[in-house]
Structure formats: structure tokens, C-alpha cells
Amino acid sequence: MELVYTPTREDIVDAVRVQLRRGSFRLLRWLLPLAAVLAFLATALLLTGPAEPNVGGAMLLGGLGLFATVLMPLTVRLTARQVYAMVARQGEHRASLDEDGVRWVTGVCETTARWQMTPRYIETPTQFVLLSGDKGRAGVAALPKRGLADPADVDRLRELLDRNITRM
């Protein structure tokens, strides 16, 4: 089975969004909101607590809370932007999948991964996102459905993935 596609920013954003919801990246989804709440609570305590108001400290903590608040929705886009810069230079991608694994060929490189390297996948409305087997699931690879020659191949690809790796 073969997919031919040129990755788009939306492909990368979708894959990064999946990746950030899995593995050790889940911590980031809770850490930033928690940091923002704690910073705002500490700011309020510094301004209204029993001691003399500490305006300088309150401004610093309030700024940190604001930074964490602004960074939360931007995390996916900023990460995807960096990944896309690397992937876009590779041009058209050809992904060949069989019972052994997946092989990508681009204008500048070839990569082969056996299924043990990407033992899990998640299907989104537009693509299949393969996740690495490491504890943090740091590795990610996207297979956009639009890269298939025939829309019926989506079901065949899903069956191939289900036979060889675990759907999450």
C-alpha cells in the first residue's frame, strides 16, 4: 500500500495535537494551567495578604501567570511550526506500508521503520498518526488519508494498521 503526499501545516498541527495528548507530553497540558493558576493566586496573596503588599513580586508573578496563560493555546502551533519547517524542506513524501512496517522516501531521505518502532496509532478525521513505542511517545509520524490513490484504500490501510499495531 502506498501514500503519496506533500505534508501541510494542518497535517503537522493535527499530528502534534495528537502527540501532546499522549505520553509524557500530557504533563505539559496540565503544567501550564496549573502554573498560571498558582501564579495568579500568589499574586493575589502578595497584594492582599496579611503582610505589606509586595507590588514588585506581584507584578513578576502576574506576568508569569499571563505568560503561561498565553502560551497554553500556542503550544501546539509553536511546536508544529518548528516541525513543519523541517518536514516542508523534504518535499513530496512516498510512504509504502506492508506487513513488515513503513518506508518513507522523500526528496532528501529514506526512512524505514518496523512496526515495533511505531506500535500504536490514532486515527483522526484526516490522517493516521503513528506513535513511537518509547514511554514518552516522543516520536510521531503522520499518514494523511488524502495521500491514498483511492478513498476505499482508507479501509485497507486501517485494516493493515490494525493487524500490525494497536489502535488507541
VOROZA-787757 format. One record per residue (C-alpha): residue in three letters; chain; x negated, y negated, z negated. Coordinates in Angstrom, 2 decimals, padded with zeros to 5 digits, always signed. Layout:
REM VOROZA-787757
{ALA,A,{X,Y,Z}}
...
END
This chain:
REM VOROZA-787757
{MET,A,{+000.00,+000.00,+000.00}}
{GLU,A,{-001.38,-003.43,+000.89}}
{LEU,A,{-000.59,-007.01,-000.03}}
{VAL,A,{-001.92,-009.99,+001.92}}
{TYR,A,{-001.52,-013.42,+000.34}}
{THR,A,{-003.18,-016.69,-000.49}}
{PRO,A,{-002.73,-017.45,-004.19}}
{THR,A,{-000.76,-020.57,-005.03}}
{ARG,A,{-000.81,-022.75,-008.13}}
{GLU,A,{+002.59,-021.32,-009.06}}
{ASP,A,{+001.20,-017.77,-008.90}}
{ILE,A,{-001.57,-018.70,-011.29}}
{VAL,A,{+000.74,-020.61,-013.65}}
{ASP,A,{+003.06,-017.59,-013.78}}
{ALA,A,{+000.17,-015.18,-014.46}}
{VAL,A,{-001.36,-017.44,-017.14}}
{ARG,A,{+002.04,-017.81,-018.80}}
{VAL,A,{+002.31,-014.01,-018.99}}
{GLN,A,{-001.25,-013.73,-020.27}}
{LEU,A,{-000.73,-016.33,-023.00}}
{ARG,A,{+002.23,-014.35,-024.32}}
{ARG,A,{+000.17,-011.19,-024.75}}
{GLY,A,{-002.85,-010.05,-026.73}}
{SER,A,{-004.92,-012.44,-028.79}}
{PHE,A,{-003.54,-015.40,-026.84}}
{ARG,A,{-000.28,-015.09,-028.79}}
{LEU,A,{-002.14,-016.67,-031.69}}
{LEU,A,{-002.52,-019.87,-029.67}}
{ARG,A,{+001.25,-020.10,-029.21}}
{TRP,A,{+001.68,-020.26,-032.99}}
{LEU,A,{-001.52,-022.05,-033.94}}
{LEU,A,{-000.86,-025.33,-032.14}}
{PRO,A,{+002.67,-025.85,-033.51}}
{LEU,A,{+001.50,-024.85,-036.98}}
{ALA,A,{-001.42,-027.29,-036.77}}
{ALA,A,{+000.91,-030.08,-035.66}}
{VAL,A,{+003.40,-029.45,-038.49}}
{LEU,A,{+000.64,-029.26,-041.10}}
{ALA,A,{-000.97,-032.44,-039.79}}
{PHE,A,{+002.33,-034.33,-039.93}}
{LEU,A,{+003.09,-033.02,-043.44}}
{ALA,A,{-000.37,-034.03,-044.62}}
{THR,A,{+000.12,-037.46,-043.04}}
{ALA,A,{+003.37,-037.93,-044.93}}
{LEU,A,{+001.74,-036.80,-048.17}}
{LEU,A,{-001.17,-039.20,-047.70}}
{LEU,A,{+001.22,-042.10,-047.18}}
{THR,A,{+003.92,-041.29,-049.73}}
{GLY,A,{+002.16,-039.07,-052.29}}
{PRO,A,{+001.50,-039.92,-055.93}}
{ALA,A,{-001.96,-041.32,-055.19}}
{GLU,A,{-002.81,-044.58,-053.48}}
{PRO,A,{-001.79,-044.42,-049.76}}
{ASN,A,{-004.70,-043.37,-047.55}}
{VAL,A,{-003.90,-045.10,-044.28}}
{GLY,A,{-007.16,-044.12,-042.55}}
{GLY,A,{-006.75,-040.43,-043.35}}
{ALA,A,{-003.08,-040.58,-042.41}}
{MET,A,{-003.94,-042.10,-039.03}}
{LEU,A,{-006.54,-039.40,-038.39}}
{LEU,A,{-004.20,-036.54,-039.32}}
{GLY,A,{-001.29,-038.12,-037.47}}
{GLY,A,{-003.49,-038.38,-034.39}}
{LEU,A,{-004.47,-034.73,-034.69}}
{GLY,A,{-000.81,-033.76,-035.05}}
{LEU,A,{+000.09,-035.82,-031.99}}
{PHE,A,{-002.79,-034.25,-030.04}}
{ALA,A,{-001.62,-030.72,-030.94}}
{THR,A,{+001.96,-031.65,-030.01}}
{VAL,A,{+000.92,-032.97,-026.59}}
{LEU,A,{-001.44,-030.05,-025.97}}
{MET,A,{+001.23,-027.37,-026.55}}
{PRO,A,{+003.13,-027.76,-023.28}}
{LEU,A,{-000.05,-028.50,-021.35}}
{THR,A,{-001.92,-025.33,-022.37}}
{VAL,A,{-000.56,-023.19,-019.53}}
{ARG,A,{-001.06,-025.88,-016.88}}
{LEU,A,{-004.60,-026.75,-018.00}}
{THR,A,{-005.65,-023.10,-018.09}}
{ALA,A,{-004.02,-022.39,-014.73}}
{ARG,A,{-005.72,-025.42,-013.20}}
{GLN,A,{-009.16,-024.07,-014.07}}
{VAL,A,{-008.34,-020.56,-012.89}}
{TYR,A,{-006.80,-021.84,-009.65}}
{ALA,A,{-009.92,-023.87,-008.85}}
{MET,A,{-011.92,-020.63,-008.86}}
{VAL,A,{-009.33,-018.49,-007.06}}
{ALA,A,{-008.48,-021.02,-004.33}}
{ARG,A,{-012.07,-021.06,-003.04}}
{GLN,A,{-011.74,-017.36,-002.22}}
{GLY,A,{-009.06,-017.92,+000.42}}
{GLU,A,{-006.81,-015.12,+001.60}}
{HIS,A,{-006.59,-012.05,-000.64}}
{ARG,A,{-006.01,-008.48,+000.52}}
{ALA,A,{-005.06,-006.10,-002.26}}
{SER,A,{-004.97,-002.37,-001.48}}
{LEU,A,{-003.34,-000.14,-004.08}}
{ASP,A,{-003.31,+003.64,-004.31}}
{GLU,A,{-003.29,+006.35,-006.96}}
{ASP,A,{-006.86,+005.50,-008.00}}
{GLY,A,{-006.47,+001.77,-008.58}}
{VAL,A,{-006.53,-001.55,-006.79}}
{ARG,A,{-009.11,-003.10,-004.48}}
{TRP,A,{-009.17,-006.81,-003.69}}
{VAL,A,{-011.01,-008.24,-000.71}}
{THR,A,{-011.30,-012.00,-000.27}}
{GLY,A,{-013.41,-014.23,+001.94}}
{VAL,A,{-016.22,-014.18,-000.62}}
{CYS,A,{-016.00,-010.99,-002.68}}
{GLU,A,{-014.71,-007.46,-003.11}}
{THR,A,{-013.48,-006.08,-006.41}}
{THR,A,{-012.29,-002.60,-007.26}}
{ALA,A,{-010.53,-001.71,-010.49}}
{ARG,A,{-009.40,+001.74,-011.51}}
{TRP,A,{-006.09,+001.87,-013.35}}
{GLN,A,{-007.90,+002.26,-016.67}}
{MET,A,{-009.16,-001.31,-016.23}}
{THR,A,{-005.60,-002.68,-015.97}}
{PRO,A,{-003.43,-000.15,-017.83}}
{ARG,A,{-000.42,-002.45,-018.30}}
{TYR,A,{+001.71,-004.68,-016.13}}
{ILE,A,{+004.57,-007.12,-016.39}}
{GLU,A,{+006.95,-007.86,-013.54}}
{THR,A,{+008.09,-011.45,-013.13}}
{PRO,A,{+010.62,-012.61,-010.52}}
{THR,A,{+007.79,-013.47,-008.09}}
{GLN,A,{+004.93,-011.07,-008.86}}
{PHE,A,{+003.43,-008.16,-010.74}}
{VAL,A,{+000.88,-009.25,-013.35}}
{LEU,A,{-001.70,-006.63,-014.28}}
{LEU,A,{-003.22,-006.91,-017.77}}
{SER,A,{-006.60,-005.59,-018.84}}
{GLY,A,{-006.90,-002.84,-021.41}}
{ASP,A,{-009.02,-004.75,-023.91}}
{LYS,A,{-007.48,-005.59,-027.28}}
{GLY,A,{-007.06,-009.26,-026.45}}
{ARG,A,{-005.78,-008.54,-022.93}}
{ALA,A,{-008.04,-011.30,-021.67}}
{GLY,A,{-008.15,-010.01,-018.09}}
{VAL,A,{-005.27,-010.67,-015.76}}
{ALA,A,{-004.60,-010.05,-012.06}}
{ALA,A,{-001.57,-011.14,-010.08}}
{LEU,A,{+000.07,-009.36,-007.15}}
{PRO,A,{+002.62,-011.74,-005.58}}
{LYS,A,{+005.62,-009.96,-004.09}}
{ARG,A,{+005.54,-012.26,-001.08}}
{GLY,A,{+002.27,-010.56,-000.07}}
{LEU,A,{+004.10,-007.38,+000.85}}
{ALA,A,{+004.94,-006.85,+004.52}}
{ASP,A,{+008.49,-005.61,+003.85}}
{PRO,A,{+010.80,-006.59,+000.96}}
{ALA,A,{+011.53,-002.87,+000.45}}
{ASP,A,{+007.86,-002.44,-000.44}}
{VAL,A,{+008.54,-004.14,-003.79}}
{ASP,A,{+010.29,-000.98,-005.00}}
{ARG,A,{+007.48,+001.20,-003.66}}
{LEU,A,{+004.89,-000.95,-005.42}}
{ARG,A,{+006.87,-000.81,-008.67}}
{GLU,A,{+007.02,+003.00,-008.40}}
{LEU,A,{+003.26,+003.18,-007.77}}
{LEU,A,{+002.56,+001.00,-010.80}}
{ASP,A,{+004.99,+002.97,-012.98}}
{ARG,A,{+003.25,+006.23,-012.05}}
{ASN,A,{-000.19,+004.94,-012.96}}
{ILE,A,{+000.15,+002.25,-015.65}}
{THR,A,{+002.56,+001.14,-018.36}}
{ARG,A,{+005.23,-001.49,-017.80}}
{MET,A,{+005.54,-003.93,-020.68}}
END
